[in-house]
Amino acid sequence: MSAVSILAYGAALPRLRLPASEYRNAWGGCAASGPTQKAFCAYDEDPVTLAVAAARLACDRLGAGELAFDALYVGATTLPYEEKPSSASIVTALTGRRGVRVVELRGSPQAGLQALVAAAEFCKANPGRIALAIAADAPSAPPDMPYEHALGAAAAAFVLGSGPGVATLGADAACSLETFGSRFRRLGATGIADLELRTQEDADAVAALAGMEALPRGADVLACGLPPRAGAAAAKRLGAARADAVWPRLGDAGTASAAVALADALDGAAPGQRLLALAVGAGAIGVEVTATGGPEGRRAGPSVADLLGGGTPVDYVAYLRHRRVLSSRLGDTA
């Protein structure tokens, strides 16, 4: 069976940036590990608007004004509805077609890469058909919690199918692990909680993944979207030459972190370079990707580096206003 190609891809970030220095000014310190800033949603943005923007960039790079995709897989933990598929809103924004399968994957930061793998499996089972995989997220937490300092927002979209593309998808592997006490959100809650019962769960998940024969070692780049120290440790454990460096300017974008890191790695990858996308959370998932260069124009438009380097810095009070923390009329919707 022929390999599934990434025909085109795109990423999207909110325009607003909160410098890490604003936490130091407001709280006396920044609890996040090594960021210079983070991207966050304005009051009129959410993972759906980011997903649509990323998908439109991917479609533009493909040269398709309206992409005729057959399936949409969305990985997110912060979609606006518990019931009512946000993926239907994304489809409606992208195309007038109605014969589209939609699947939403949630529950952990793994969901973005899980959507990519599920979309690839759809293409393998349905040769000649096209799937769109999107990872979009904007995790939030109470503003007085230290783990809130890292939380950002982003999206990345990948058009999958057969034929020449910018990369091919290879082997994948995953493991699941109970993570009691770290990063959870109960049904009906608006923000994540973390009891900060720190153990070695994430490191154990990476170690379990490293022991799986299905996942080749020796990647040129580990696209993980993790903090620098955690990313470097994961790269060493998985035999990758280096880890990506998107975290310091993006923050923790949940399910979108690894997907944006993969898009960033593809931006600069030479044909033949091997990438390993990794997402960690209640276990881990890894996906092998080999860059092919692809047809001309498939990387047109803003790169992830361009997006990370742009944006509008705001102060901490403006940040709280956009999060609607200071609004008694609208309530705390963080």
Backbone torsions as a table, in degrees:
resi	resn	phi	psi	omega
1	MET	NA	132.1	-177.1
2	SER	-67.5	153.3	-179.3
3	ALA	-70.7	152.3	175.3
4	VAL	-86.0	134.4	-179.1
5	SER	-100.7	147.2	163.0
6	ILE	-85.1	103.0	-176.1
7	LEU	-71.3	-36.4	179.0
8	ALA	-163.6	164.1	-179.5
9	TYR	-152.4	165.3	176.5
10	GLY	-160.3	156.5	178.2
11	ALA	-128.9	157.4	177.9
12	ALA	-143.7	139.2	175.1
13	LEU	-126.7	149.8	170.4
14	PRO	-61.2	157.9	-178.1
15	ARG	-79.7	-20.1	-174.3
16	LEU	-86.9	143.2	179.1
17	ARG	-130.2	137.9	173.3
18	LEU	-111.9	112.5	177.9
19	PRO	-65.0	147.1	178.3
20	ALA	-61.1	-27.5	180.0
21	SER	-62.2	-25.3	179.2
22	GLU	-67.7	-32.9	174.0
23	TYR	-67.9	-38.8	178.6
24	ARG	-65.4	-37.2	178.3
25	ASN	-69.0	-39.4	-173.9
26	ALA	-84.7	-38.0	-172.6
27	TRP	-117.0	-4.8	-179.3
28	GLY	86.8	2.1	178.9
29	GLY	176.9	159.8	176.1
30	CYS	-112.4	120.7	-175.3
31	ALA	-81.0	-11.9	180.0
32	ALA	-74.4	153.2	-174.6
33	SER	-90.9	98.1	170.3
34	GLY	80.0	18.9	178.5
35	PRO	-85.0	152.6	168.2
36	THR	-99.7	-24.9	179.9
37	GLN	-165.0	173.2	169.6
38	LYS	-141.4	151.6	174.6
39	ALA	-90.8	138.3	179.9
40	PHE	-143.7	158.0	-175.6
41	CYS	-75.9	136.7	169.0
42	ALA	-71.7	172.7	-175.5
43	TYR	-60.7	-24.4	-177.2
44	ASP	-106.2	19.9	178.4
45	GLU	-120.9	155.2	173.9
46	ASP	-159.6	-179.3	-179.7
47	PRO	-58.5	-27.0	178.4
48	VAL	-69.0	-45.8	179.7
49	THR	-65.0	-37.3	177.6
50	LEU	-67.6	-40.5	179.0
51	ALA	-60.5	-44.2	-179.9
52	VAL	-63.8	-43.0	179.9
53	ALA	-62.7	-43.4	179.5
54	ALA	-64.7	-42.8	-179.7
55	ALA	-65.5	-37.4	179.2
56	ARG	-66.0	-37.7	176.6
57	LEU	-64.2	-42.9	177.9
58	ALA	-60.8	-42.0	178.8
59	CYS	-64.9	-40.8	177.9
60	ASP	-61.9	-40.9	179.9
61	ARG	-67.6	-28.6	178.7
62	LEU	-80.0	-13.0	-176.7
63	GLY	79.6	22.1	-178.9
64	ALA	-113.2	109.9	177.5
65	GLY	-61.1	-42.4	174.4
66	GLU	-130.2	107.9	-174.7
67	LEU	-73.9	128.7	178.7
68	ALA	-89.6	73.5	179.5
69	PHE	-92.1	151.9	-175.0
70	ASP	-99.7	-18.8	-178.6
71	ALA	-150.0	146.5	178.1
72	LEU	-127.7	124.6	176.6
73	TYR	-116.6	123.1	-176.9
74	VAL	-118.3	126.2	174.7
75	GLY	-109.4	120.0	-177.2
76	ALA	-162.1	156.7	172.1
77	THR	-114.8	-8.1	-172.6
78	THR	-126.1	35.1	174.8
79	LEU	-65.5	150.8	-169.5
80	PRO	-71.5	-14.3	-177.4
81	TYR	-123.5	139.3	170.0
82	GLU	-75.0	-43.0	175.1
83	GLU	-127.3	133.6	-170.6
84	LYS	112.2	109.3	-174.1
85	PRO	-68.3	119.1	174.0
86	SER	-64.5	-26.5	177.8
87	SER	-61.3	-30.3	176.3
88	ALA	-66.3	-36.6	176.6
89	SER	-65.6	-39.1	179.6
90	ILE	-65.5	-45.3	177.8
91	VAL	-58.3	-45.5	-178.5
92	THR	-61.7	-35.8	179.3
93	ALA	-73.1	-23.3	-173.7
94	LEU	-99.5	-29.5	-172.5
95	THR	-154.7	155.4	174.7
96	GLY	-87.1	-4.7	-179.8
97	ARG	-71.7	147.2	179.3
98	ARG	-114.6	-16.5	-178.4
99	GLY	-84.1	59.7	-176.3
100	VAL	-122.3	128.2	173.6
101	ARG	-76.5	132.5	178.5
102	VAL	-122.5	134.5	179.5
103	VAL	-135.7	132.7	176.7
104	GLU	-113.9	132.4	177.2
105	LEU	-117.2	132.1	-175.5
106	ARG	-136.1	-170.2	167.6
107	GLY	103.9	-27.9	-179.6
108	SER	-164.1	168.1	175.7
109	PRO	-60.9	-12.3	175.8
110	GLN	-68.2	-20.0	-167.8
111	ALA	-59.2	-31.4	-179.9
112	GLY	-64.4	-49.0	178.1
113	LEU	-73.0	-29.0	173.9
114	GLN	-61.3	-38.0	177.0
115	ALA	-65.3	-39.1	178.5
116	LEU	-63.3	-45.1	179.7
117	VAL	-66.3	-42.2	179.6
118	ALA	-63.2	-39.6	177.8
119	ALA	-65.0	-38.7	177.2
120	ALA	-64.5	-40.2	178.2
121	GLU	-64.1	-36.1	175.5
122	PHE	-61.6	-44.7	-179.0
123	CYS	-66.0	-37.6	177.5
124	LYS	-65.0	-38.5	-178.8
125	ALA	-78.6	-17.6	-177.6
126	ASN	-132.3	74.7	-176.8
127	PRO	-54.7	136.2	178.8
128	GLY	90.9	-9.3	-179.7
129	ARG	-98.1	159.9	-173.4
130	ILE	-114.6	137.9	176.2
131	ALA	-124.9	149.0	177.8
132	LEU	-115.8	122.5	177.4
133	ALA	-110.9	129.1	-178.7
134	ILE	-129.5	133.5	169.5
135	ALA	-113.2	122.6	-178.1
136	ALA	-145.0	135.0	-177.6
137	ASP	-160.2	155.2	174.2
138	ALA	-149.3	69.6	-178.0
139	PRO	-62.2	147.4	179.7
140	SER	-138.5	166.3	179.5
141	ALA	-155.7	164.3	176.4
142	PRO	-54.8	139.4	-173.5
143	PRO	-65.5	-16.7	179.7
144	ASP	-94.4	8.9	177.8
145	MET	-95.6	132.9	-176.4
146	PRO	-61.0	-32.3	-179.0
147	TYR	-72.5	-9.3	175.4
148	GLU	-69.6	-25.3	-173.6
149	HIS	-58.8	-30.2	-175.4
150	ALA	-88.1	-15.0	-165.3
151	LEU	-74.6	121.1	-179.3
152	GLY	-119.6	-155.1	-177.6
153	ALA	-156.0	146.0	179.4
154	ALA	-174.3	174.4	174.3
155	ALA	-152.3	153.2	172.5
156	ALA	-143.6	142.8	-177.6
157	ALA	-127.9	142.7	-179.1
158	PHE	-132.6	125.7	175.8
159	VAL	-93.4	121.2	-175.3
160	LEU	-114.4	145.2	177.4
161	GLY	176.8	-164.9	177.8
162	SER	-98.1	165.7	179.7
163	GLY	98.6	178.6	-176.4
164	PRO	-67.7	134.7	179.0
165	GLY	-143.4	-163.9	-179.3
166	VAL	-88.9	-16.3	-178.3
167	ALA	-164.8	163.6	172.6
168	THR	-119.1	147.6	177.9
169	LEU	-91.7	135.5	179.5
170	GLY	-110.9	-135.3	-175.8
171	ALA	-72.0	155.9	173.2
172	ASP	-140.1	156.9	178.8
173	ALA	-151.4	154.3	-178.1
174	ALA	-150.0	156.0	173.0
175	CYS	-142.1	155.0	179.2
176	SER	-118.9	145.9	-174.9
177	LEU	-151.7	130.9	175.0
178	GLU	-66.2	133.0	-177.2
179	THR	-128.5	56.3	-178.8
180	PHE	-57.7	128.4	174.4
181	GLY	97.8	-8.7	-179.9
182	SER	-127.4	132.0	173.3
183	ARG	46.1	90.4	175.8
184	PHE	-146.2	161.1	176.1
185	ARG	-143.6	116.7	-179.1
186	ARG	-72.6	156.0	179.5
187	LEU	-56.5	127.8	179.7
188	GLY	92.9	-15.1	178.8
189	ALA	-77.2	151.1	-178.3
190	THR	-95.5	-20.3	-178.5
191	GLY	-133.3	160.2	179.6
192	ILE	-75.1	157.5	174.3
193	ALA	-122.5	160.5	179.8
194	ASP	-153.8	115.2	179.1
195	LEU	-76.6	-6.7	176.5
196	GLU	55.9	37.9	173.3
197	LEU	-85.5	79.3	-168.5
198	ARG	-71.7	121.4	172.8
199	THR	-127.6	-157.6	-177.4
200	GLN	-105.9	29.6	-172.9
201	GLU	-59.2	-47.8	-178.6
202	ASP	-64.4	-43.9	178.4
203	ALA	-64.2	-37.9	177.8
204	ASP	-64.5	-38.1	179.6
205	ALA	-65.5	-43.9	178.1
206	VAL	-62.9	-40.9	179.2
207	ALA	-63.1	-40.5	178.2
208	ALA	-63.6	-39.9	178.7
209	LEU	-66.0	-39.8	-179.4
210	ALA	-63.6	-26.5	-179.5
211	GLY	-84.2	-0.9	-178.4
212	MET	-89.6	124.2	-176.8
213	GLU	-66.3	-23.0	-177.2
214	ALA	-65.9	-22.1	-174.9
215	LEU	-103.4	109.0	-177.6
216	PRO	-65.1	152.2	176.3
217	ARG	-100.1	173.6	175.1
218	GLY	90.0	23.2	178.0
219	ALA	-66.8	151.2	177.1
220	ASP	-75.8	-35.3	-179.2
221	VAL	-138.3	134.8	169.9
222	LEU	-96.0	112.5	179.8
223	ALA	-95.1	98.7	-172.1
224	CYS	-127.8	-22.0	-179.4
225	GLY	64.3	23.8	-179.3
226	LEU	-92.0	163.7	172.9
227	PRO	-56.2	151.9	-172.5
228	PRO	-51.4	-46.3	-177.0
229	ARG	-66.9	-43.7	179.6
230	ALA	-67.0	-38.4	178.7
231	GLY	-64.3	-42.6	179.7
232	ALA	-64.6	-40.4	178.8
233	ALA	-65.4	-41.2	179.2
234	ALA	-66.1	-40.2	178.7
235	ALA	-61.8	-43.4	179.2
236	LYS	-63.1	-43.0	-177.8
237	ARG	-67.2	-34.6	-176.5
238	LEU	-94.9	3.1	175.6
239	GLY	74.4	26.5	177.3
240	ALA	-92.3	149.1	-177.0
241	ALA	-65.9	-37.7	179.6
242	ARG	-160.1	162.9	175.2
243	ALA	-102.2	159.8	178.7
244	ASP	-67.8	172.0	-178.4
245	ALA	-131.9	41.7	-178.6
246	VAL	-86.9	-24.3	-174.4
247	TRP	-53.6	-47.4	-173.6
248	PRO	-58.5	-26.0	-178.9
249	ARG	-109.6	-2.8	-179.4
250	LEU	-114.0	-43.0	-171.6
251	GLY	88.6	-166.5	-178.9
252	ASP	-90.4	103.5	-178.6
253	ALA	-99.7	26.5	174.1
254	GLY	59.7	-127.4	-177.7
255	THR	-64.4	-20.9	-177.0
256	ALA	-85.1	-13.5	-173.7
257	SER	-59.2	-53.4	-178.8
258	ALA	-67.1	-36.1	-179.1
259	ALA	-66.8	-41.8	176.5
260	VAL	-66.7	-39.1	176.7
261	ALA	-62.3	-38.1	176.8
262	LEU	-65.3	-42.9	177.3
263	ALA	-61.0	-41.1	178.5
264	ASP	-63.5	-42.3	178.9
265	ALA	-64.6	-38.2	178.3
266	LEU	-66.8	-32.6	178.7
267	ASP	-56.0	-38.3	-174.5
268	GLY	-109.6	8.2	-174.5
269	ALA	-81.4	136.1	173.4
270	ALA	-87.2	154.1	178.3
271	PRO	-53.1	132.7	-179.8
272	GLY	94.8	-14.5	178.8
273	GLN	-68.4	140.5	-179.0
274	ARG	-103.8	129.7	179.9
275	LEU	-116.7	151.5	174.0
276	LEU	-128.2	114.1	177.0
277	ALA	-87.9	133.9	-176.1
278	LEU	-135.2	130.8	172.5
279	ALA	-126.0	135.6	-176.2
280	VAL	-122.6	135.5	178.4
281	GLY	161.6	113.7	-173.5
282	ALA	54.7	41.1	-173.7
283	GLY	119.9	-154.8	-179.4
284	ALA	-159.8	156.9	174.5
285	ILE	-136.7	137.9	177.9
286	GLY	-127.3	141.1	-179.1
287	VAL	-133.3	126.2	178.3
288	GLU	-83.7	133.6	-179.8
289	VAL	-134.1	131.7	177.9
290	THR	-115.4	120.6	-179.4
291	ALA	-70.4	142.8	179.2
292	THR	-122.1	-6.6	-176.9
293	GLY	90.7	-59.7	174.1
294	GLY	78.5	172.5	178.5
295	PRO	-60.4	154.9	-179.8
296	GLU	-62.8	141.1	178.1
297	GLY	93.9	-7.8	-177.9
298	ARG	-74.0	-6.9	175.3
299	ARG	-119.9	18.2	-179.2
300	ALA	-65.8	158.1	178.7
301	GLY	87.0	-173.1	-172.8
302	PRO	-66.8	136.0	173.0
303	SER	-82.2	169.5	175.6
304	VAL	-62.1	-38.1	177.5
305	ALA	-60.9	-39.7	176.7
306	ASP	-61.6	-44.4	-178.8
307	LEU	-64.8	-42.9	-179.7
308	LEU	-66.4	-32.9	-178.5
309	GLY	-82.3	-11.5	-179.9
310	GLY	-95.6	-154.0	178.4
311	GLY	92.6	173.5	-177.0
312	THR	-119.3	113.2	177.9
313	PRO	-69.0	142.0	176.0
314	VAL	-131.8	166.3	177.3
315	ASP	-88.5	176.6	-172.4
316	TYR	-68.1	-35.5	179.0
317	VAL	-65.2	-42.0	176.4
318	ALA	-62.0	-38.6	176.5
319	TYR	-58.5	-47.1	180.0
320	LEU	-65.0	-35.2	177.8
321	ARG	-64.9	-45.7	179.9
322	HIS	-64.4	-31.2	176.2
323	ARG	-79.6	-4.9	178.8
324	ARG	64.7	22.5	176.4
325	VAL	-68.5	-31.0	-175.9
326	LEU	-93.1	8.3	-175.5
327	SER	-102.1	114.4	175.3
328	SER	-78.2	-24.1	-179.1
329	ARG	-73.4	-42.3	-176.8
330	LEU	-94.7	-16.2	179.4
331	GLY	81.1	173.2	179.8
332	ASP	-83.1	105.1	179.7
333	THR	-107.0	16.8	180.0
334	ALA	-64.9	NA	NA
